[in-house]
Amino acid sequence: MTRAEKLERLQEIFRDVLDQPALRLSEEFSTSDCPEWDSVATVQIVLATEADFGIRVPMDTVAHLRRVGELLDLLP
């Protein structure tokens, strides 16, 4: 799966968790771009990403996620 395909899958997760069906993600998209992307949303996004991609993200990493690109870097 290409990085662009992974970004598309993440976009669907973000749209669902943040309840923003028209949301467009980029690797630079960050918590400062979206007030709804708070600590609770981060946990929900990570849990959905783990389920979708079959991975585990260490909790210390979750606490520091601020950009979509950082999450993409964790995907296989």
PDB file of N, CA, C and O in Angstrom:
ATOM      1  N   MET A   1       0.850  -1.171   0.000  1.00  0.00           N
ATOM      2  CA  MET A   1       0.000   0.000   0.000  1.00  0.00           C
ATOM      3  C   MET A   1       0.903   1.244   0.000  1.00  0.00           C
ATOM      4  O   MET A   1       1.864   1.329   0.764  1.00  0.00           O
ATOM      5  N   THR A   2       0.579   2.176  -0.850  1.00  0.00           N
ATOM      6  CA  THR A   2       1.377   3.395  -0.949  1.00  0.00           C
ATOM      7  C   THR A   2       1.058   4.346   0.200  1.00  0.00           C
ATOM      8  O   THR A   2       0.052   4.194   0.892  1.00  0.00           O
ATOM      9  N   ARG A   3       1.925   5.314   0.385  1.00  0.00           N
ATOM     10  CA  ARG A   3       1.707   6.324   1.425  1.00  0.00           C
ATOM     11  C   ARG A   3       0.425   7.113   1.139  1.00  0.00           C
ATOM     12  O   ARG A   3      -0.313   7.458   2.062  1.00  0.00           O
ATOM     13  N   ALA A   4       0.164   7.396  -0.132  1.00  0.00           N
ATOM     14  CA  ALA A   4      -1.063   8.117  -0.511  1.00  0.00           C
ATOM     15  C   ALA A   4      -2.308   7.303  -0.170  1.00  0.00           C
ATOM     16  O   ALA A   4      -3.309   7.864   0.276  1.00  0.00           O
ATOM     17  N   GLU A   5      -2.257   5.990  -0.375  1.00  0.00           N
ATOM     18  CA  GLU A   5      -3.389   5.130  -0.030  1.00  0.00           C
ATOM     19  C   GLU A   5      -3.595   5.080   1.488  1.00  0.00           C
ATOM     20  O   GLU A   5      -4.728   5.061   1.968  1.00  0.00           O
ATOM     21  N   LYS A   6      -2.498   5.058   2.227  1.00  0.00           N
ATOM     22  CA  LYS A   6      -2.603   5.085   3.687  1.00  0.00           C
ATOM     23  C   LYS A   6      -3.213   6.402   4.151  1.00  0.00           C
ATOM     24  O   LYS A   6      -4.030   6.425   5.072  1.00  0.00           O
ATOM     25  N   LEU A   7      -2.811   7.503   3.506  1.00  0.00           N
ATOM     26  CA  LEU A   7      -3.366   8.811   3.851  1.00  0.00           C
ATOM     27  C   LEU A   7      -4.870   8.840   3.594  1.00  0.00           C
ATOM     28  O   LEU A   7      -5.621   9.416   4.381  1.00  0.00           O
ATOM     29  N   GLU A   8      -5.313   8.229   2.509  1.00  0.00           N
ATOM     30  CA  GLU A   8      -6.747   8.159   2.211  1.00  0.00           C
ATOM     31  C   GLU A   8      -7.494   7.389   3.293  1.00  0.00           C
ATOM     32  O   GLU A   8      -8.575   7.797   3.717  1.00  0.00           O
ATOM     33  N   ARG A   9      -6.921   6.277   3.740  1.00  0.00           N
ATOM     34  CA  ARG A   9      -7.563   5.499   4.810  1.00  0.00           C
ATOM     35  C   ARG A   9      -7.604   6.292   6.111  1.00  0.00           C
ATOM     36  O   ARG A   9      -8.602   6.263   6.832  1.00  0.00           O
ATOM     37  N   LEU A  10      -6.520   6.999   6.407  1.00  0.00           N
ATOM     38  CA  LEU A  10      -6.503   7.840   7.604  1.00  0.00           C
ATOM     39  C   LEU A  10      -7.533   8.958   7.501  1.00  0.00           C
ATOM     40  O   LEU A  10      -8.169   9.324   8.489  1.00  0.00           O
ATOM     41  N   GLN A  11      -7.687   9.488   6.308  1.00  0.00           N
ATOM     42  CA  GLN A  11      -8.658  10.557   6.112  1.00  0.00           C
ATOM     43  C   GLN A  11     -10.062  10.090   6.486  1.00  0.00           C
ATOM     44  O   GLN A  11     -10.818  10.836   7.108  1.00  0.00           O
ATOM     45  N   GLU A  12     -10.409   8.881   6.117  1.00  0.00           N
ATOM     46  CA  GLU A  12     -11.723   8.337   6.477  1.00  0.00           C
ATOM     47  C   GLU A  12     -11.862   8.197   7.990  1.00  0.00           C
ATOM     48  O   GLU A  12     -12.924   8.473   8.549  1.00  0.00           O
ATOM     49  N   ILE A  13     -10.786   7.766   8.651  1.00  0.00           N
ATOM     50  CA  ILE A  13     -10.810   7.637  10.107  1.00  0.00           C
ATOM     51  C   ILE A  13     -11.002   9.012  10.745  1.00  0.00           C
ATOM     52  O   ILE A  13     -11.844   9.174  11.628  1.00  0.00           O
ATOM     53  N   PHE A  14     -10.230   9.993  10.306  1.00  0.00           N
ATOM     54  CA  PHE A  14     -10.336  11.341  10.858  1.00  0.00           C
ATOM     55  C   PHE A  14     -11.726  11.916  10.614  1.00  0.00           C
ATOM     56  O   PHE A  14     -12.306  12.537  11.505  1.00  0.00           O
ATOM     57  N   ARG A  15     -12.261  11.716   9.421  1.00  0.00           N
ATOM     58  CA  ARG A  15     -13.602  12.219   9.117  1.00  0.00           C
ATOM     59  C   ARG A  15     -14.635  11.641  10.073  1.00  0.00           C
ATOM     60  O   ARG A  15     -15.513  12.351  10.563  1.00  0.00           O
ATOM     61  N   ASP A  16     -14.519  10.351  10.329  1.00  0.00           N
ATOM     62  CA  ASP A  16     -15.473   9.684  11.213  1.00  0.00           C
ATOM     63  C   ASP A  16     -15.313  10.154  12.659  1.00  0.00           C
ATOM     64  O   ASP A  16     -16.294  10.531  13.299  1.00  0.00           O
ATOM     65  N   VAL A  17     -14.091  10.134  13.171  1.00  0.00           N
ATOM     66  CA  VAL A  17     -13.850  10.497  14.569  1.00  0.00           C
ATOM     67  C   VAL A  17     -14.180  11.967  14.828  1.00  0.00           C
ATOM     68  O   VAL A  17     -14.790  12.300  15.844  1.00  0.00           O
ATOM     69  N   LEU A  18     -13.776  12.837  13.911  1.00  0.00           N
ATOM     70  CA  LEU A  18     -13.981  14.275  14.113  1.00  0.00           C
ATOM     71  C   LEU A  18     -15.339  14.749  13.611  1.00  0.00           C
ATOM     72  O   LEU A  18     -15.682  15.923  13.747  1.00  0.00           O
ATOM     73  N   ASP A  19     -16.110  13.835  13.032  1.00  0.00           N
ATOM     74  CA  ASP A  19     -17.436  14.142  12.499  1.00  0.00           C
ATOM     75  C   ASP A  19     -17.387  15.315  11.519  1.00  0.00           C
ATOM     76  O   ASP A  19     -18.158  16.271  11.605  1.00  0.00           O
ATOM     77  N   GLN A  20     -16.436  15.193  10.578  1.00  0.00           N
ATOM     78  CA  GLN A  20     -16.255  16.207   9.541  1.00  0.00           C
ATOM     79  C   GLN A  20     -16.133  15.493   8.188  1.00  0.00           C
ATOM     80  O   GLN A  20     -15.023  15.227   7.727  1.00  0.00           O
ATOM     81  N   PRO A  21     -17.263  15.184   7.556  1.00  0.00           N
ATOM     82  CA  PRO A  21     -17.249  14.388   6.328  1.00  0.00           C
ATOM     83  C   PRO A  21     -16.497  15.011   5.157  1.00  0.00           C
ATOM     84  O   PRO A  21     -16.103  14.297   4.235  1.00  0.00           O
ATOM     85  N   ALA A  22     -16.293  16.309   5.173  1.00  0.00           N
ATOM     86  CA  ALA A  22     -15.592  16.968   4.060  1.00  0.00           C
ATOM     87  C   ALA A  22     -14.116  17.230   4.371  1.00  0.00           C
ATOM     88  O   ALA A  22     -13.426  17.863   3.571  1.00  0.00           O
ATOM     89  N   LEU A  23     -13.628  16.762   5.504  1.00  0.00           N
ATOM     90  CA  LEU A  23     -12.252  17.014   5.921  1.00  0.00           C
ATOM     91  C   LEU A  23     -11.261  16.485   4.890  1.00  0.00           C
ATOM     92  O   LEU A  23     -11.393  15.360   4.408  1.00  0.00           O
ATOM     93  N   ARG A  24     -10.270  17.308   4.557  1.00  0.00           N
ATOM     94  CA  ARG A  24      -9.201  16.902   3.632  1.00  0.00           C
ATOM     95  C   ARG A  24      -7.899  16.892   4.408  1.00  0.00           C
ATOM     96  O   ARG A  24      -7.491  17.915   4.958  1.00  0.00           O
ATOM     97  N   LEU A  25      -7.249  15.747   4.456  1.00  0.00           N
ATOM     98  CA  LEU A  25      -5.984  15.612   5.174  1.00  0.00           C
ATOM     99  C   LEU A  25      -4.797  15.803   4.264  1.00  0.00           C
ATOM    100  O   LEU A  25      -4.852  15.524   3.066  1.00  0.00           O
ATOM    101  N   SER A  26      -3.733  16.277   4.850  1.00  0.00           N
ATOM    102  CA  SER A  26      -2.411  16.283   4.233  1.00  0.00           C
ATOM    103  C   SER A  26      -1.452  15.817   5.315  1.00  0.00           C
ATOM    104  O   SER A  26      -1.834  15.713   6.480  1.00  0.00           O
ATOM    105  N   GLU A  27      -0.223  15.538   4.942  1.00  0.00           N
ATOM    106  CA  GLU A  27       0.746  15.102   5.943  1.00  0.00           C
ATOM    107  C   GLU A  27       1.035  16.207   6.952  1.00  0.00           C
ATOM    108  O   GLU A  27       1.416  15.926   8.089  1.00  0.00           O
ATOM    109  N   GLU A  28       0.856  17.451   6.545  1.00  0.00           N
ATOM    110  CA  GLU A  28       1.137  18.589   7.419  1.00  0.00           C
ATOM    111  C   GLU A  28      -0.040  18.942   8.333  1.00  0.00           C
ATOM    112  O   GLU A  28       0.119  19.729   9.266  1.00  0.00           O
ATOM    113  N   PHE A  29      -1.213  18.369   8.075  1.00  0.00           N
ATOM    114  CA  PHE A  29      -2.397  18.648   8.889  1.00  0.00           C
ATOM    115  C   PHE A  29      -2.064  18.337  10.342  1.00  0.00           C
ATOM    116  O   PHE A  29      -1.528  17.273  10.653  1.00  0.00           O
ATOM    117  N   SER A  30      -2.390  19.289  11.242  1.00  0.00           N
ATOM    118  CA  SER A  30      -2.007  19.115  12.638  1.00  0.00           C
ATOM    119  C   SER A  30      -3.147  19.492  13.582  1.00  0.00           C
ATOM    120  O   SER A  30      -4.204  19.961  13.161  1.00  0.00           O
ATOM    121  N   THR A  31      -2.900  19.276  14.852  1.00  0.00           N
ATOM    122  CA  THR A  31      -3.891  19.604  15.868  1.00  0.00           C
ATOM    123  C   THR A  31      -4.226  21.094  15.858  1.00  0.00           C
ATOM    124  O   THR A  31      -5.337  21.476  16.224  1.00  0.00           O
ATOM    125  N   SER A  32      -3.292  21.928  15.451  1.00  0.00           N
ATOM    126  CA  SER A  32      -3.564  23.372  15.401  1.00  0.00           C
ATOM    127  C   SER A  32      -4.496  23.740  14.243  1.00  0.00           C
ATOM    128  O   SER A  32      -5.061  24.833  14.233  1.00  0.00           O
ATOM    129  N   ASP A  33      -4.661  22.844  13.275  1.00  0.00           N
ATOM    130  CA  ASP A  33      -5.554  23.084  12.135  1.00  0.00           C
ATOM    131  C   ASP A  33      -7.001  22.718  12.440  1.00  0.00           C
ATOM    132  O   ASP A  33      -7.907  23.086  11.692  1.00  0.00           O
ATOM    133  N   CYS A  34      -7.220  22.003  13.527  1.00  0.00           N
ATOM    134  CA  CYS A  34      -8.558  21.480  13.805  1.00  0.00           C
ATOM    135  C   CYS A  34      -8.810  21.458  15.312  1.00  0.00           C
ATOM    136  O   CYS A  34      -8.292  20.586  16.010  1.00  0.00           O
ATOM    137  N   PRO A  35      -9.599  22.405  15.819  1.00  0.00           N
ATOM    138  CA  PRO A  35      -9.865  22.459  17.253  1.00  0.00           C
ATOM    139  C   PRO A  35     -10.498  21.176  17.811  1.00  0.00           C
ATOM    140  O   PRO A  35     -10.330  20.863  18.990  1.00  0.00           O
ATOM    141  N   GLU A  36     -11.218  20.445  16.972  1.00  0.00           N
ATOM    142  CA  GLU A  36     -11.855  19.200  17.423  1.00  0.00           C
ATOM    143  C   GLU A  36     -10.831  18.076  17.664  1.00  0.00           C
ATOM    144  O   GLU A  36     -11.133  17.087  18.332  1.00  0.00           O
ATOM    145  N   TRP A  37      -9.628  18.238  17.116  1.00  0.00           N
ATOM    146  CA  TRP A  37      -8.597  17.221  17.294  1.00  0.00           C
ATOM    147  C   TRP A  37      -7.909  17.470  18.636  1.00  0.00           C
ATOM    148  O   TRP A  37      -6.842  18.080  18.701  1.00  0.00           O
ATOM    149  N   ASP A  38      -8.535  16.989  19.688  1.00  0.00           N
ATOM    150  CA  ASP A  38      -8.001  17.150  21.031  1.00  0.00           C
ATOM    151  C   ASP A  38      -7.446  15.815  21.520  1.00  0.00           C
ATOM    152  O   ASP A  38      -7.307  14.876  20.736  1.00  0.00           O
ATOM    153  N   SER A  39      -7.131  15.726  22.798  1.00  0.00           N
ATOM    154  CA  SER A  39      -6.517  14.503  23.325  1.00  0.00           C
ATOM    155  C   SER A  39      -7.461  13.305  23.252  1.00  0.00           C
ATOM    156  O   SER A  39      -7.020  12.186  22.992  1.00  0.00           O
ATOM    157  N   VAL A  40      -8.742  13.528  23.478  1.00  0.00           N
ATOM    158  CA  VAL A  40      -9.715  12.434  23.381  1.00  0.00           C
ATOM    159  C   VAL A  40      -9.815  11.952  21.933  1.00  0.00           C
ATOM    160  O   VAL A  40      -9.824  10.748  21.675  1.00  0.00           O
ATOM    161  N   ALA A  41      -9.891  12.886  21.002  1.00  0.00           N
ATOM    162  CA  ALA A  41      -9.955  12.520  19.579  1.00  0.00           C
ATOM    163  C   ALA A  41      -8.685  11.793  19.154  1.00  0.00           C
ATOM    164  O   ALA A  41      -8.740  10.866  18.345  1.00  0.00           O
ATOM    165  N   THR A  42      -7.540  12.208  19.695  1.00  0.00           N
ATOM    166  CA  THR A  42      -6.281  11.533  19.355  1.00  0.00           C
ATOM    167  C   THR A  42      -6.351  10.060  19.739  1.00  0.00           C
ATOM    168  O   THR A  42      -5.965   9.193  18.955  1.00  0.00           O
ATOM    169  N   VAL A  43      -6.838   9.778  20.932  1.00  0.00           N
ATOM    170  CA  VAL A  43      -6.954   8.379  21.376  1.00  0.00           C
ATOM    171  C   VAL A  43      -7.916   7.623  20.469  1.00  0.00           C
ATOM    172  O   VAL A  43      -7.630   6.491  20.079  1.00  0.00           O
ATOM    173  N   GLN A  44      -9.043   8.224  20.130  1.00  0.00           N
ATOM    174  CA  GLN A  44     -10.016   7.570  19.245  1.00  0.00           C
ATOM    175  C   GLN A  44      -9.412   7.326  17.858  1.00  0.00           C
ATOM    176  O   GLN A  44      -9.614   6.262  17.271  1.00  0.00           O
ATOM    177  N   ILE A  45      -8.681   8.298  17.340  1.00  0.00           N
ATOM    178  CA  ILE A  45      -8.034   8.156  16.028  1.00  0.00           C
ATOM    179  C   ILE A  45      -7.014   7.027  16.065  1.00  0.00           C
ATOM    180  O   ILE A  45      -6.960   6.203  15.151  1.00  0.00           O
ATOM    181  N   VAL A  46      -6.209   6.988  17.116  1.00  0.00           N
ATOM    182  CA  VAL A  46      -5.191   5.943  17.227  1.00  0.00           C
ATOM    183  C   VAL A  46      -5.839   4.569  17.363  1.00  0.00           C
ATOM    184  O   VAL A  46      -5.397   3.618  16.719  1.00  0.00           O
ATOM    185  N   LEU A  47      -6.865   4.449  18.178  1.00  0.00           N
ATOM    186  CA  LEU A  47      -7.542   3.151  18.325  1.00  0.00           C
ATOM    187  C   LEU A  47      -8.128   2.679  16.996  1.00  0.00           C
ATOM    188  O   LEU A  47      -8.011   1.503  16.651  1.00  0.00           O
ATOM    189  N   ALA A  48      -8.757   3.584  16.253  1.00  0.00           N
ATOM    190  CA  ALA A  48      -9.326   3.221  14.954  1.00  0.00           C
ATOM    191  C   ALA A  48      -8.219   2.861  13.958  1.00  0.00           C
ATOM    192  O   ALA A  48      -8.373   1.939  13.156  1.00  0.00           O
ATOM    193  N   THR A  49      -7.119   3.585  14.015  1.00  0.00           N
ATOM    194  CA  THR A  49      -5.984   3.310  13.124  1.00  0.00           C
ATOM    195  C   THR A  49      -5.380   1.954  13.454  1.00  0.00           C
ATOM    196  O   THR A  49      -5.059   1.180  12.553  1.00  0.00           O
ATOM    197  N   GLU A  50      -5.223   1.664  14.735  1.00  0.00           N
ATOM    198  CA  GLU A  50      -4.685   0.361  15.135  1.00  0.00           C
ATOM    199  C   GLU A  50      -5.579  -0.767  14.621  1.00  0.00           C
ATOM    200  O   GLU A  50      -5.080  -1.767  14.106  1.00  0.00           O
ATOM    201  N   ALA A  51      -6.878  -0.612  14.756  1.00  0.00           N
ATOM    202  CA  ALA A  51      -7.807  -1.645  14.291  1.00  0.00           C
ATOM    203  C   ALA A  51      -7.766  -1.790  12.779  1.00  0.00           C
ATOM    204  O   ALA A  51      -7.777  -2.905  12.258  1.00  0.00           O
ATOM    205  N   ASP A  52      -7.720  -0.673  12.080  1.00  0.00           N
ATOM    206  CA  ASP A  52      -7.755  -0.701  10.618  1.00  0.00           C
ATOM    207  C   ASP A  52      -6.467  -1.260  10.013  1.00  0.00           C
ATOM    208  O   ASP A  52      -6.508  -1.999   9.029  1.00  0.00           O
ATOM    209  N   PHE A  53      -5.335  -0.909  10.600  1.00  0.00           N
ATOM    210  CA  PHE A  53      -4.045  -1.303  10.032  1.00  0.00           C
ATOM    211  C   PHE A  53      -3.413  -2.488  10.748  1.00  0.00           C
ATOM    212  O   PHE A  53      -2.361  -2.970  10.329  1.00  0.00           O
ATOM    213  N   GLY A  54      -4.038  -2.966  11.825  1.00  0.00           N
ATOM    214  CA  GLY A  54      -3.502  -4.120  12.540  1.00  0.00           C
ATOM    215  C   GLY A  54      -2.166  -3.836  13.210  1.00  0.00           C
ATOM    216  O   GLY A  54      -1.268  -4.678  13.195  1.00  0.00           O
ATOM    217  N   ILE A  55      -2.034  -2.661  13.792  1.00  0.00           N
ATOM    218  CA  ILE A  55      -0.783  -2.273  14.452  1.00  0.00           C
ATOM    219  C   ILE A  55      -1.060  -1.913  15.910  1.00  0.00           C
ATOM    220  O   ILE A  55      -2.210  -1.870  16.347  1.00  0.00           O
ATOM    221  N   ARG A  56       0.006  -1.659  16.643  1.00  0.00           N
ATOM    222  CA  ARG A  56      -0.075  -1.137  18.002  1.00  0.00           C
ATOM    223  C   ARG A  56       0.816   0.098  18.059  1.00  0.00           C
ATOM    224  O   ARG A  56       1.959   0.072  17.604  1.00  0.00           O
ATOM    225  N   VAL A  57       0.289   1.167  18.617  1.00  0.00           N
ATOM    226  CA  VAL A  57       1.048   2.405  18.786  1.00  0.00           C
ATOM    227  C   VAL A  57       1.338   2.559  20.273  1.00  0.00           C
ATOM    228  O   VAL A  57       0.413   2.571  21.084  1.00  0.00           O
ATOM    229  N   PRO A  58       2.618   2.675  20.641  1.00  0.00           N
ATOM    230  CA  PRO A  58       2.957   2.837  22.060  1.00  0.00           C
ATOM    231  C   PRO A  58       2.315   4.099  22.641  1.00  0.00           C
ATOM    232  O   PRO A  58       2.244   5.131  21.974  1.00  0.00           O
ATOM    233  N   MET A  59       1.851   4.006  23.887  1.00  0.00           N
ATOM    234  CA  MET A  59       1.159   5.133  24.521  1.00  0.00           C
ATOM    235  C   MET A  59       2.033   6.381  24.604  1.00  0.00           C
ATOM    236  O   MET A  59       1.517   7.493  24.489  1.00  0.00           O
ATOM    237  N   ASP A  60       3.347   6.225  24.801  1.00  0.00           N
ATOM    238  CA  ASP A  60       4.198   7.415  24.856  1.00  0.00           C
ATOM    239  C   ASP A  60       4.248   8.117  23.505  1.00  0.00           C
ATOM    240  O   ASP A  60       4.448   9.330  23.447  1.00  0.00           O
ATOM    241  N   THR A  61       4.068   7.373  22.420  1.00  0.00           N
ATOM    242  CA  THR A  61       4.001   7.960  21.089  1.00  0.00           C
ATOM    243  C   THR A  61       2.672   8.672  20.896  1.00  0.00           C
ATOM    244  O   THR A  61       2.630   9.766  20.333  1.00  0.00           O
ATOM    245  N   VAL A  62       1.592   8.063  21.356  1.00  0.00           N
ATOM    246  CA  VAL A  62       0.251   8.658  21.230  1.00  0.00           C
ATOM    247  C   VAL A  62       0.227  10.039  21.880  1.00  0.00           C
ATOM    248  O   VAL A  62      -0.360  10.974  21.335  1.00  0.00           O
ATOM    249  N   ALA A  63       0.852  10.166  23.020  1.00  0.00           N
ATOM    250  CA  ALA A  63       0.838  11.424  23.765  1.00  0.00           C
ATOM    251  C   ALA A  63       1.501  12.568  23.012  1.00  0.00           C
ATOM    252  O   ALA A  63       1.241  13.735  23.304  1.00  0.00           O
ATOM    253  N   HIS A  64       2.355  12.245  22.045  1.00  0.00           N
ATOM    254  CA  HIS A  64       3.091  13.285  21.326  1.00  0.00           C
ATOM    255  C   HIS A  64       2.637  13.478  19.881  1.00  0.00           C
ATOM    256  O   HIS A  64       3.220  14.293  19.166  1.00  0.00           O
ATOM    257  N   LEU A  65       1.621  12.756  19.435  1.00  0.00           N
ATOM    258  CA  LEU A  65       1.151  12.907  18.055  1.00  0.00           C
ATOM    259  C   LEU A  65       0.501  14.272  17.860  1.00  0.00           C
ATOM    260  O   LEU A  65      -0.413  14.646  18.595  1.00  0.00           O
ATOM    261  N   ARG A  66       0.978  15.008  16.867  1.00  0.00           N
ATOM    262  CA  ARG A  66       0.425  16.326  16.577  1.00  0.00           C
ATOM    263  C   ARG A  66       0.159  16.553  15.095  1.00  0.00           C
ATOM    264  O   ARG A  66      -0.549  17.488  14.721  1.00  0.00           O
ATOM    265  N   ARG A  67       0.741  15.678  14.235  1.00  0.00           N
ATOM    266  CA  ARG A  67       0.606  15.840  12.787  1.00  0.00           C
ATOM    267  C   ARG A  67       0.231  14.508  12.153  1.00  0.00           C
ATOM    268  O   ARG A  67       0.615  13.443  12.635  1.00  0.00           O
ATOM    269  N   VAL A  68      -0.520  14.586  11.071  1.00  0.00           N
ATOM    270  CA  VAL A  68      -0.914  13.379  10.341  1.00  0.00           C
ATOM    271  C   VAL A  68       0.323  12.632   9.842  1.00  0.00           C
ATOM    272  O   VAL A  68       0.359  11.402   9.874  1.00  0.00           O
ATOM    273  N   GLY A  69       1.324  13.360   9.387  1.00  0.00           N
ATOM    274  CA  GLY A  69       2.551  12.725   8.892  1.00  0.00           C
ATOM    275  C   GLY A  69       3.230  11.860   9.939  1.00  0.00           C
ATOM    276  O   GLY A  69       3.822  10.832   9.611  1.00  0.00           O
ATOM    277  N   GLU A  70       3.147  12.274  11.206  1.00  0.00           N
ATOM    278  CA  GLU A  70       3.719  11.477  12.276  1.00  0.00           C
ATOM    279  C   GLU A  70       3.000  10.142  12.413  1.00  0.00           C
ATOM    280  O   GLU A  70       3.626   9.111  12.661  1.00  0.00           O
ATOM    281  N   LEU A  71       1.695  10.171  12.252  1.00  0.00           N
ATOM    282  CA  LEU A  71       0.909   8.936  12.312  1.00  0.00           C
ATOM    283  C   LEU A  71       1.200   8.064  11.085  1.00  0.00           C
ATOM    284  O   LEU A  71       1.315   6.844  11.200  1.00  0.00           O
ATOM    285  N   LEU A  72       1.315   8.681   9.937  1.00  0.00           N
ATOM    286  CA  LEU A  72       1.649   7.933   8.717  1.00  0.00           C
ATOM    287  C   LEU A  72       2.979   7.206   8.855  1.00  0.00           C
ATOM    288  O   LEU A  72       3.136   6.080   8.383  1.00  0.00           O
ATOM    289  N   ASP A  73       3.932   7.859   9.506  1.00  0.00           N
ATOM    290  CA  ASP A  73       5.263   7.247   9.686  1.00  0.00           C
ATOM    291  C   ASP A  73       5.211   5.949  10.493  1.00  0.00           C
ATOM    292  O   ASP A  73       6.111   5.116  10.386  1.00  0.00           O
ATOM    293  N   LEU A  74       4.176   5.778  11.289  1.00  0.00           N
ATOM    294  CA  LEU A  74       4.042   4.588  12.134  1.00  0.00           C
ATOM    295  C   LEU A  74       3.416   3.404  11.391  1.00  0.00           C
ATOM    296  O   LEU A  74       3.450   2.276  11.883  1.00  0.00           O
ATOM    297  N   LEU A  75       2.853   3.655  10.223  1.00  0.00           N
ATOM    298  CA  LEU A  75       2.119   2.609   9.495  1.00  0.00           C
ATOM    299  C   LEU A  75       3.076   1.741   8.684  1.00  0.00           C
ATOM    300  O   LEU A  75       4.051   2.229   8.113  1.00  0.00           O
ATOM    301  N   PRO A  76       2.774   0.439   8.647  1.00  0.00           N
ATOM    302  CA  PRO A  76       3.639  -0.480   7.874  1.00  0.00           C
ATOM    303  C   PRO A  76       3.472  -0.284   6.375  1.00  0.00           C
ATOM    304  O   PRO A  76       4.121  -0.972   5.587  1.00  0.00           O
TER     305      PRO A  76
END
